[in-house]
Amino acid sequence: MRFHRTLLFVITTAGLTSLGACTTPTPPHTIRNLEGDDSATLPRQVTDQPLALTRFHAPQQLAGLESDGEISSDRDGWRQWVFGDPGTRLTVTVYGLPGGWQDLDQQRIVSGHYGQLRQRRINRVYNSDNQSIRFTSERLFDLEGHLTASARYLVNQPGRQPLSEVLLVTVDGDHFVRVECASRALRTRQLLQISKRALAEFRAHQTAGSSIAW
């Protein structure tokens, strides 16, 4: 496990990702949620060839936000970069597909993993007795040729400005790219634009790095 200078930043902003005590129904005509029977048919994670994390790099700035460093775990197979300013936090995380998922179609991979991420956030709701979460938008759409799931939601806490959060998750071949953005000053629509820009710039940086290496 390698911890860079982001450790203090992550600790001080940990409250941004605490989720609340209740949820509201998903708006109609949006990304489908995994039902019990559906999630049960997803392949279970098995030992697989680890993702070559060293091939991924991030620039010093994404979507106008300055880098606060990197946290990664070779053992657990993920790499994460943190960006931000005093009012906004952005993270980009890269990790491999679970064993057995490579044979699924893109829609099942993306929507299936999104369903897992959504459920994890909802589960955190029950660990807090003074917060609530409200999903305002959930979509599955094509973003620059890559099937992508997005979620916009608000975390409410008495006496505080609501926390706006956005999640983007997409699959690029053998790995997921997850972008999360949070702010109390900006609306979710603004955070979604920041997240899309960050994802595009992150991808472009990988392509540029590959060209240079070649």
PyMOL commands that set and color helices and strands:
alter all, ss='L'
color gray80, all
select helices_A, chain A and resi 7-12+14-17+36-40+53-55+101-103+106-125+188-213
alter helices_A, ss='H'
color red, helices_A
select strands_A, chain A and resi 2-3+61-62+65-73+78-85+88-96+132-143+146-156+163-172+175-183
alter strands_A, ss='S'
color yellow, strands_A
deselect
rebuild
show_as cartoon
